[in-house]
Amino acid sequence: MANAAQRKVREFVAASGFATSLEAHVLDLASEVGELAKAWLEATGYGKRAVNDVRAMRDELGDALYSLLVVANQLEVDVDELLDTTLNKYAQRHRASPEPGLAGAGDLREISGR
């Protein structure tokens, strides 16, 4: 069963006529994630300073979330179930190796101020 966010997106797409092919929605998702990355790069001066204003990233994150939910709906994937499965996978990885998988992750936390 899809969660509330998935239902909202499904209803919006049906009412708006924004439905198109899965391929187009996957490409749109990739584009939105790219725009999120661009917003982060611009907000941090390409990683040279902490993020002080998250408004642009918030907007792009919303666009990426919408696109992700559209793709999940088209694939008939329940994102709550998928998140549970993914969290379990990451928990197993962390138990096997508690080191972050991203080289320099400590530096990224410093830049983001978290």
C-alpha positions as CSV (number, residue, x, y, z in Angstrom):
1,M,0.0,0.0,0.0
2,A,1.4,3.4,-1.0
3,N,2.0,6.0,1.7
4,A,0.2,9.4,1.9
5,A,2.9,11.2,-0.2
6,Q,2.7,8.6,-2.9
7,R,-1.1,8.9,-3.0
8,K,-0.9,12.7,-3.2
9,V,1.6,12.5,-6.1
10,R,-0.5,9.9,-7.9
11,E,-3.6,12.0,-7.6
12,F,-1.8,15.2,-8.7
13,V,-0.3,13.5,-11.8
14,A,-3.7,12.1,-12.7
15,A,-5.5,15.4,-12.3
16,S,-2.7,17.5,-14.0
17,G,-2.1,15.3,-17.0
18,F,1.7,15.2,-16.2
19,A,1.8,11.4,-16.7
20,T,4.3,10.4,-19.3
21,S,6.6,7.4,-19.9
22,L,8.7,5.8,-17.1
23,E,11.8,6.7,-19.1
24,A,10.9,10.4,-19.1
25,H,10.2,10.4,-15.4
26,V,13.5,8.6,-14.6
27,L,15.4,11.2,-16.7
28,D,13.5,14.0,-14.9
29,L,14.5,12.5,-11.6
30,A,18.2,12.5,-12.6
31,S,17.8,16.1,-13.8
32,E,16.3,17.1,-10.4
33,V,19.0,15.4,-8.4
34,G,21.5,17.3,-10.6
35,E,19.8,20.6,-9.9
36,L,20.0,19.7,-6.1
37,A,23.7,19.1,-6.5
38,K,24.1,22.4,-8.4
39,A,22.2,24.3,-5.6
40,W,24.5,22.7,-3.0
41,L,27.6,23.7,-5.0
42,E,26.4,27.2,-5.4
43,A,25.4,27.5,-1.7
44,T,28.8,26.3,-0.5
45,G,31.0,28.0,-3.1
46,Y,31.9,24.6,-4.4
47,G,32.5,23.2,-0.9
48,K,34.5,26.2,0.4
49,R,32.0,27.3,3.0
50,A,29.2,26.1,5.2
51,V,25.6,26.2,4.0
52,N,23.9,29.2,5.4
53,D,20.7,29.3,3.3
54,V,19.0,26.1,2.4
55,R,16.0,27.6,0.5
56,A,17.3,26.7,-3.0
57,M,18.3,23.2,-1.9
58,R,14.9,22.8,-0.2
59,D,13.1,23.7,-3.5
60,E,15.3,21.3,-5.5
61,L,14.9,18.6,-2.9
62,G,11.2,18.9,-3.2
63,D,11.4,18.6,-7.0
64,A,13.6,15.5,-6.6
65,L,11.2,14.0,-4.1
66,Y,8.3,14.5,-6.3
67,S,10.1,12.9,-9.3
68,L,11.2,10.0,-7.1
69,L,7.6,9.4,-5.9
70,V,6.4,9.5,-9.5
71,V,8.9,6.9,-10.5
72,A,8.1,4.7,-7.5
73,N,4.4,4.9,-8.3
74,Q,5.0,3.9,-11.9
75,L,7.1,0.9,-10.7
76,E,4.4,0.1,-8.1
77,V,7.0,0.3,-5.3
78,D,5.8,1.2,-1.8
79,V,8.4,3.7,-0.6
80,D,7.8,2.9,3.1
81,E,8.6,-0.8,2.5
82,L,11.5,0.2,0.3
83,L,12.9,2.5,3.0
84,D,12.6,-0.2,5.6
85,T,14.5,-2.6,3.4
86,T,17.2,0.0,2.6
87,L,17.7,1.0,6.2
88,N,18.1,-2.7,7.1
89,K,20.7,-3.0,4.3
90,Y,22.6,0.0,5.6
91,A,22.4,-1.2,9.2
92,Q,24.0,-4.5,8.1
93,R,26.7,-2.7,6.2
94,H,27.4,-0.5,9.3
95,R,27.7,-3.5,11.5
96,A,30.2,-5.1,9.1
97,S,32.2,-1.8,8.7
98,P,31.3,1.2,10.8
99,E,33.5,3.5,8.7
100,P,31.6,5.8,6.3
101,G,31.6,4.6,2.7
102,L,32.3,8.0,1.3
103,A,36.0,9.1,1.4
104,G,36.3,12.4,3.2
105,A,32.8,12.2,4.7
106,G,34.2,13.9,7.8
107,D,35.2,16.9,5.6
108,L,31.7,17.0,4.1
109,R,30.1,17.1,7.6
110,E,32.4,20.1,8.5
111,I,31.4,22.0,5.3
112,S,27.7,21.4,5.8
113,G,27.9,22.5,9.5
114,R,26.5,19.2,10.8
